[in-house]
Structure formats: C-alpha cells, structure tokens
Amino acid sequence: MAASSFPESQQGTPPAADAEITVADAERQPLLDKRTRRFADDLDEWDSTQYDITKITSWRAFLMLKGCAWDNSLLWNSLGLGMLLVTAVTIATASLPNAVLIDPDKLARLGSFLNVFVGLLLGFFLSSSMNRWYGCVNAFLELLDAVRSMQMQMTALGVSQERQSTLSRYGILSAWLLHLSLCMESEDHKDVRDKTGKVWLILDKFRPDLALPQEKSKLMEHKESYALLWTWVASLIGRMSQDGEIPPMASPTYGRILHIVQQAYGSIRDVRALHMIKTPFIYVHTLAILVHVNNILNAIAFGLVCGITILALMGIGHQSDSNLANLLTTLFLQFCFSMLAPVLYLALLDVSVCVAQPFTYQDARIPAARFIVGMEEDLRNATHIGNHPVHWEKPSFKKRD
C-alpha cells in the first residue's frame, strides 16, 4: 500500500534515492543555454552602458536620441506648460499700453537670479546619484566575483563535480533572484507574496533547472531568498569540511572560503541598501520645487519681454531704432536664459532621478542580466578547463578510495 503512492516506474526506487537522482540530473544540466541569453536580451532591452563613445564628442550626438534625456514625455509636457504661460503673459502684457515703461534689463535679472543656485544644487545631486549608481554596480559585480571565487576554491581543492555544481547553482540562483526582485520593486505589489510569486514565475520560464522543487518550496516562503541561499552555501561548506572534502574548520583555507560567503552576503546587502535607501524626500522635493519655480519665473520674465517687444513693433511708446535693436537683443538673450537654461535644468533633474535608481528606470538601469550571463559563461568555461588539465592529474583534497 505504501508503494502505491509512487508511479509504477519508480515503485522499486526509495524516495531518498529518487531525490538523489533528481539532484544529480539537475547538476548535470548546463549552466547556460540560448534561452537564457534571449531572456537576458529581453530584460535589458536598452543597455545604457553599450554605446559608441566616439560619437559623443561630435555633432552626431544630436542624432543619438534613444535613451537620452530628451526621450521623455514629461520633460516636453513641462516645456509645453511653460510655453503656454509665456503666451498668456505675452498677451496680457501686449494688452497694456503702459507696459512699454518696464525696463527689460530688470526683467532679465528677475529671471536669472535662481539659475546659479539651482545649477549648484543640481550639480551636487547629480554627483551623488552617479556615486550611488557606480556603488550599486560595484556591489553587484562583487557578488558575481564571489561566485567565481567559490568555484575556483573548489577546483583547487578537487571537490567533486556535484558539489561544485551545487555551489555554482546556488550562486547563480541568488544573482538572478536579486536582479528580478529589485526590478520588481518599482511595480505596485501590495502583497509581498504576489511579488515573490511573480519573480519565481519569470525565473521558471527561462531557468526552471536552477531550483529543485524542494528547494523552491522552501525559498518561496521568504522575501529575501536571494540572501538566504548563502546560508545554505555556508551550511554546505561546513558539511563538506566535516566529511573531509575540504580542509577542517580550524584551517586558514576554511576561513578563506567562509570569507567568500561573507563577501557575497555583504554585496547583496550593499546592493539592496543603495537601491532601497533613496535620497531624503525633503531634499529631492525642495530641489524639484526650486527647478519648477525657476522655470515659472523665467517663463513670466520672457513673456513680459515678448509683450514689450510686440508693443515696440506696433509703434506704441515711440521707440527709436537703437532702442528697438536693443530690445530685440534683449529678447534673444532672455530666450536663451529664460527658456533654454530652465529646460536644461529640468533635464538634469530627470537624469539625476533616473541614475539614482539603478534598477527602476530603463534609461539608467544596470545591465545586470548581461553581467549574470557573462558570469555563467565564465563558470562553464572554468569547469571545462578545470576538469581537463593538460600536464597533470586533477587535484583532490579528499583521499580517493
């Protein structure tokens, strides 16, 4: 009766042995396939780090529109609202004949007194955002380097292929779960289980072999499963030390291996901290308000100058030719300072916000999927080279029977 719960083809195989066969089959599967590469390309539809830098210094930069700051509808919406304000102020000024008595030079100072202050604050914010972006990239690459270092240590100690594949598989699974989880942070998921389930659903579509069923059921119970995987790695390292597969716990080699585990866990913590802990709201909100107020003041100043110029062209106020030429020059300069400069400041604010969130916005997203695929390729090549030394026999710390 007990054996009837299993399929007929497995009734003669004990459950423990069946589990071992499943694990062995999973470990023999390749770390990387074409489906993984295609999925990585889909995740990183626009790679913000892959561009021809030689075009940046030439006028061809004006033609590089994909992924640039100007490829943003919100920026153009703000510019359109500014133009509407300019039009309204221009019409109001042109309808007042006494507006010709306003000094255009004073209007220019009105529109430019915030420019220097806003530019200074934006420079600080952009510098801080770039430091966060590079810090997040370095922390993520340290995680991938820890997976590579773990494989190198196991190869040097001559650990069995099954053990090496398990450790590498856990490292790859941790990297993919971290990447997918951070990319899901920007989406609206009221329930943590919904987000966790969606992460595993995406992972199962292209890498169903990374997690065994019993492993998946345990990991899905926790939100930060990508970090808890390294607890399994540490436990497996301890088990291997007790079984004599690697040096004992009191040896420097064991300490070095545990340092790799701690390095991976610390890298995950740094990536999450840099992504989750945003710039204080009071700073970003104040900066955004200053940028928009600066745009409004400049639009009003430019509208007043436009209205005065229209009155002068209509012959109201008995303007001389020299005064008219001076007024037209002021109009052009006011356009540069009151319209072009604020738009640039708004673009810099948008760039700073995008760069400050490396896993949220596509235009500044870290190409983590490409990094992980490259790491899997390195692991596969290192496994092949380590299993086929040219002039010597493979090492083995554990004595062979």
Secondary structure, 3 states (H helix, E strand, C coil): CCHHHCCHHHCCCCHHHHHHHHHHHHHHCCCCCHHHHHHHHHHCCCCCCCCCHHHCCCHHHHHCCCCCCCCCHHHHHHHHHHHHHHHHHHHHHHCCHHHHHCCHHHHHHHHHCCHHHHHHHHHHHHHHHHHHHHHHHHHHHHHHHHHHHHHHHHHHHCCCHHHHHHHHHHHHHHHHHHHHHHHHCCCCCCCHHHHHHHHHHHHHHHCCCCCCHHHHHHHCCCCCHHHHHHHHHHHHHHHHHHCCCCCCCCCHHHHHHHHHHHHHHHHHHHHHHHHHCCCCHHHHHHHHHHHHHHHHHHHHHHHHHHHHHHHHHCCCCCCCHHHHHHHHHHHHHHHHHHHHHHHHHHHHHHHHHHHHCCCCCHHHCCCHHHHHHHHHHHHHHHHHHHHCCCCCCCCCCCCCC
